[in-house]
Amino acid sequence: MVTMRSSNHYTDLAIQSFFKFTEINENDEFLFIDNDGNDIEYLSSYKKIKIIKNKKPLSFSENVNQAIKAAKKNEKNLIFLNNDIIFTKKWFDPLKENSDFISIPVNNQLFGYSSDCGNLVLKATMSLEDFNENYNLLGEIVEKHKKKYKPKQKFQAPLMPFFCFKLPNEILNKIGLFDETFGKGGGEDIDYRIRCAQQGYEVNFLLDSYLLHFHGKSTWDGHETLEETKERNKIYTEIFLKKWGNDLTQIFLIRKDILGILEKKDISELFKKGKFGDLIRRLL
């Protein structure tokens, strides 16, 4: 997990809910990356946490790569976590069962819900005040979500942010590190997804793992001006376009005017059926 000053006030609840709802084995390691000198003294009560203090603030890719190197060295899978997450009961069980693809839990950006009493509304972007520590109501919502779908279902989508993901050891050894040229944050997870598809690996959402994700707290929400966000988007989009070309950039990054590309490349059915790994391989 990574924390930074702009979102450090979200970290305490993330840590609390993680250790409450996650089974930690003796051989598991929890690496906590302090990106830019935060107040994290309260973490000393968690004996399982190893703190890494960055000498200077690093980008999303650079922080992920620290974790990949550690996982590779210790021959372990990597579970990378943003700090703006509330974990839920048995969220990790579905991820443990899958080791031949990258797994991502679903969240409120994909499935919005309201509690029966109306006191908790899971919107795409939320604040701590929106959540108001309504753990019981969140738990009830998650149970209802799971009952709507058959167990062990997975799916793909055009947009699959790596806010929380399991990267199996086999894949991280084969694909390697994240591309650090994209800048502060943006595009690097899509780039990694494409590189995985090149080697025959998939990236899947798991329907029976649901987390609350406050959304954007570690990138744009609350600490970037509109102009700064536009400039960051411009930088990583230009790098992505140069690396992967117009078609992949339009479909997975800009996500506009893609119908013509799908029809021209005869991949409309793959898009409709959510077979995005196959779609990427066709475009490549």
N, C-alpha and C positions, 0 to 999 in steps of 0.2 A: 504494500500500500504506500502511496505517496501523499504527503500533505504539503501545502504551501500557504503563505500568509493570507492570500485572498480567500481561501476556503477552509482555513484551519479550524474555524468554529463548527464545521460540519464533522470533523474527524472524530471527536469524542463519541458521538452517537454511533458512528460507523464502527468504531472499535468495540464499543459496548455490545452492539447487536451482533457483531461477528463472533465474539467469544461466547455470547449467550446461545447462539443458534448454530455453531459450527463445531463438529467433533474434530479435535486435534489429536493426532497420534504422536507417539513418542518421537518418531523420526521426522515429523513435519517441522518445518522452520517458518517463522513469520518474520520477514524482513520489512522494516518500516523505514521509508526514505523521507528524511526531513529535507525538503528541497531548498529552503531559503531562510533557515534560522527561526524556527517557530517555538512557542512555549508548549513543550510536550512532557513536562516533568511528571504529569499524571500517569504516563505510560510505564513508569518504573514499577508499578504494582502488577504489571503483566509480565510474569517471569518468562514467557515464551517469546517475547518480542526482542528482536535484535535491531538496534537503531543504526541507520547509516545517515550521517550528516554530510550533505553535499558541500564541497568547498565553494561552489558557486551555483546559482540556479541553473537547472538543466531542463531541456525540452522533454515533452512526453516520450519521444523515441529514445532519448538518452537514458531516461529513467527506466523504461522497459528493458533496455539493453543491459543495464546493471543487473536486473533480475534474471534475464536470460543467461548471462554469463555465470551467475551463481548457480542456476538450475543445471546448466550444462556441466559445470565443474563437479557438482554433487550428484549428477545423474538422476535428476528428479524432474517431475512435471512442474510447470509454473502456473500458478493461479494469480493473475495480476488484477489488482483492485484499485479503482478510484476511491477517493475518500468521501465522496458525496453520495453515499449509499446507505440504505437501511436493510440489513440482512434479515431473512425470515426463516421460520422453522423448516428444517430439512432442505434448505436451498441447495446445499452442496451435494446431496445424495445423487441426483441425476448426473452431475459433472463427474463424479467418481467412476461412474459406470462406462464412460466414453473416453477412449484413448486413441482413436484413429482419426479424429478430426478436432478442430478448434471448437470449443463449446462456449456459448454465451447465454446467460439467463435472459428471460424476457422481463419486461418492466413496464412502467406506466407510460412510457413513450409509445409502446405498442398496444397496450391494453389498459384503457382508462376505466376506472370503476368509482362508484360511490358506496359508502357504507349504508346499511339499511336506515340508520338514524340520521344520515346526512352530515355527520360531524367530521367525516374524512372523505375528501374528494381527491382521487389520484389523477392529477392533470399531467400533461407532458412535461412541463417545467414547474417546479415547486420550490418552496422555501421551508426553513425549519418551522416557521409559524404555521404554514399550511399543514404540516404533519402534526405538530403540537404533541409529539411523543405518544400518539394514539396507537401503541403497539398491538393492543388487543383487537382494535378495529381493523388494523392492517392484516393481522393474522386471520381474521374472519374472511376478509376479502380474498386473501391468497387461497384459503381452503375452498371457497366458492369457485375461484378461477380454476383450480385443479380438477374440480368435479365436472367442469364443462368439457374437458378433453380427456381422451384416452391416455394412459401413462406412456411414457417413453416416446412421445411424438417430437419430431424436430422439423424445422423448416428454414428456408433461406429467404432473404428479402434484398431489395436493392441497397438499402442503407442498413449496415450492421456495425454500429460503433463498438469499439473495444473498451467499454466502460468497466467491464468485468469479464474476464475470459480465462479459460483453461487452455494452455498451450502444452500439449503432450511432449515429453522428452524426445520422442522419435521425430516429431515435426520440427521442433526448435533446432535439433541437430542437423536436419536436412535443409531447412530454409534459412537458418541463421538469424542475424540481427535485424532489427528494424532499420529502415533507411533514415538517417539523421539529417538528410539534406532538406527536408520539408520545412524546417524551422521550428518555431515554438510549439505548434500543434495544429494538425489538420492534414489529412491525406495519407498519413503514414499507415493507418490501419487498413485502408482500402488497398494500398500498395502491397501490404503483407498478404492480404486476402488474394490478390491477383497472383502473387508469387507462389502461394500455396496451391492455387488452382493449376498453375503451370506444372507442378509436380504431382498432381492428382489428389491433393488433399482438399477437403471441404471445410467450410465454416458454417456452423449451424446454430440457430436459436433452439433452446430446449424449453418446451412448453410447460413442463412440470417443475421448473425452477423460476420463481418470480421474486424480483427484488424491487424495492422502491429506489429510484434513481432521481436525485434532485435536478440533475441535468445542467451541464455547462458551468458548474461552479469552479472547476479546475482550469477552465479555458477562458470563455468570453463573458460569462454572466457576472456582472458586478465590479469588474476591475479593468475592463477594456472600454475605451470610448468607441463610438460607432466607427469613427475613422480608423482607429487601430485595428478593429475587427476586419474592416474592409481591406486594409493593407495586408494583414496576415492571410486572409482568404486569397488575395491576389497573388501573393508570393507562392503559397503551396499549390495553387491551381496551375500557375505557369510551370512550375517544376514537374507536376504530375503530367501535364499536357506534353511536355518535352519528352518525358520518359515513356508514356504509354499511348500517346496519340489521341486524336479527337474522339473516336468512338467510345473508348473506355472512359474518357474524361467526361463526356456528355452523360453517359448512362449512370455512372457511379459517383461522380463528384458534383457536376453542375445540375444534373437530373432535370434537364429541360430539352424540349424538341427532340425526343429520342425515338418517336414513332417511325420517322423516315429511316433511321439507322437500323432499327429492328426489321423493318420490311425489306430494306435493301440487302441486308445480310441473311435474310430468311431465318431469323431467330426469335420471331414474335412468340411462338409457342413455348419456347424455353423460358421467356420472360413471364408469360402468363402462368406457367406451371411452377414458377419459382425455382427453376433449375439454373441457378446463377453460376455455379461452378462450371457446368457444361457450357453455358453462354460465354463465360470468360475464355474458356479453351477454344471455342469457335472463333471468337474475335481475335485471339492471338494467332 
